[in-house]
Amino acid sequence: MLAAVPDNEGALRERRCIATGAILPEDKLVRFVVGPDGAVVPDIDAKLPGRGLWLSAARAVMEKASGAFAKAAKAKVSVPAGLAAHVERLIAARMQSDLGLARRAGHLAAGFDNVLRALDGKKRPRVLLQAADAAAEGRKKLDAAMKTRGLKLPVIGILTRAELSLALGRENVVHAAIGPGALAERLLLNSARLAGLRTAQTAGKAQNESEV
């Protein structure tokens, strides 16, 4: 059974992308700051001191945003090479860390049968996880399980089976469920960001690296 935790859901704030000018919710943006040495630093948790420079969490935008940082900061800055790939790795790592925290705190159920039990529990999950490389049959079973229970929960499907397994310290993790609370909300936020940065090619690479 999933342990109950305080539910702190709330509307996402909106920010302006320094490259496109679009005003977007924070799950579609990544915050950056400029360090004392002029280096642009990703601030995944939006907690570093300094003026925040918000950039769309879209690979195509991030790969061409070098000039936007200098313009927004009104100063000469240095942007790390391969910024989009670097940010992608940081977000995936943050999600894996949060999954590990949820497991240790008893807020996560892993495995299809345990997910079903969580769906039938008194305290329903806030979000389900399904491996990006899950078999089509498994996807259908999860959809059917929610439908028969009259549930419509968000499903995070951006992390691979290898990434989920590494995060949870067990083999072949395909399905998981997380109870309501701050960790679930942060996973939802970062999954939206990661989806904008991850391509089929990078997802496959992440899987291979996790299996080494």
Backbone hydrogen bonds, N-H to C=O, Kabsch-Sander energy under -0.5 kcal/mol:
donor,donor_aa,acceptor,acceptor_aa,energy
3,A,106,G,-2.3
8,N,6,P,-0.7
15,R,24,L,-2.8
17,C,22,A,-2.8
18,I,54,W,-2.8
21,G,17,C,-1.8
24,L,15,R,-2.9
24,L,22,A,-0.6
26,E,13,R,-1.8
28,K,25,P,-2.2
29,L,26,E,-1.2
30,V,55,L,-2.6
31,R,43,D,-0.5
32,F,53,L,-1.8
33,V,41,V,-2.2
35,G,33,V,-0.6
35,G,39,A,-3.0
38,G,35,G,-2.2
40,V,78,S,-2.8
41,V,33,V,-3.3
43,D,31,R,-3.3
46,A,43,D,-1.6
53,L,32,F,-3.1
54,W,52,G,-0.6
55,L,30,V,-2.4
57,A,28,K,-2.9
58,A,56,S,-2.0
59,R,196,G,-2.2
62,M,58,A,-2.7
63,E,59,R,-2.2
64,K,61,V,-1.2
65,A,62,M,-1.1
69,F,65,A,-1.4
69,F,66,S,-0.6
70,A,66,S,-1.1
71,K,67,G,-2.0
72,A,68,A,-2.4
73,A,69,F,-2.6
74,K,70,A,-1.3
75,A,70,A,-1.3
78,S,38,G,-2.5
83,L,80,P,-0.7
86,H,82,G,-2.3
87,V,83,L,-2.8
88,E,84,A,-2.3
89,R,85,A,-2.1
90,L,86,H,-2.1
91,I,87,V,-2.5
92,A,88,E,-2.4
93,A,89,R,-2.4
94,R,90,L,-2.2
95,M,91,I,-2.3
96,Q,92,A,-2.3
97,S,93,A,-2.4
98,D,94,R,-2.4
99,L,95,M,-2.2
100,G,96,Q,-2.1
101,L,97,S,-2.2
102,A,98,D,-2.5
103,R,99,L,-2.3
104,R,100,G,-2.4
105,A,101,L,-1.9
106,G,103,R,-1.2
107,H,102,A,-2.7
108,L,102,A,-0.7
109,A,177,A,-2.6
111,G,175,H,-2.9
115,V,111,G,-2.2
116,L,112,F,-2.2
117,R,113,D,-1.9
118,A,114,N,-2.2
119,L,115,V,-2.2
120,D,116,L,-1.3
121,G,118,A,-0.9
124,R,122,K,-0.8
126,R,178,I,-2.9
127,V,178,I,-1.7
128,L,154,P,-2.5
129,L,176,A,-3.1
130,Q,156,I,-2.8
131,A,174,V,-2.3
132,A,159,L,-2.8
134,A,131,A,-1.9
139,R,135,A,-1.8
140,K,136,A,-2.2
141,K,137,E,-2.1
142,L,138,G,-2.0
143,D,139,R,-2.3
144,A,140,K,-2.6
145,A,141,K,-2.3
146,M,142,L,-1.9
147,K,143,D,-2.3
148,T,144,A,-2.6
149,R,145,A,-0.7
150,G,147,K,-1.3
151,L,146,M,-2.9
156,I,128,L,-3.1
156,I,154,P,-0.5
157,G,155,V,-0.6
164,L,160,T,-2.5
165,S,161,R,-2.5
166,L,162,A,-2.3
167,A,163,E,-2.1
168,L,164,L,-1.9
169,G,165,S,-0.9
170,R,165,S,-1.6
173,V,161,R,-0.5
174,V,172,N,-0.6
176,A,129,L,-1.9
177,A,109,A,-2.5
178,I,127,V,-2.6
179,G,107,H,-2.3
185,E,181,G,-2.0
186,R,182,A,-2.4
187,L,183,L,-2.3
188,L,184,A,-2.1
189,L,185,E,-2.3
190,N,186,R,-2.7
191,S,187,L,-2.1
192,A,188,L,-1.6
193,R,189,L,-1.6
194,L,190,N,-2.7
195,A,191,S,-2.1
196,G,192,A,-1.1
196,G,193,R,-0.5
197,L,193,R,-0.9
197,L,194,L,-0.7
198,R,194,L,-2.4
203,A,199,T,-2.6
204,G,200,A,-2.0
205,K,201,Q,-1.9
206,A,202,T,-2.5
207,Q,203,A,-1.9
208,N,204,G,-2.1
209,E,205,K,-2.5
210,S,206,A,-2.1
211,E,207,Q,-1.4
212,V,208,N,-0.6
212,V,209,E,-0.8
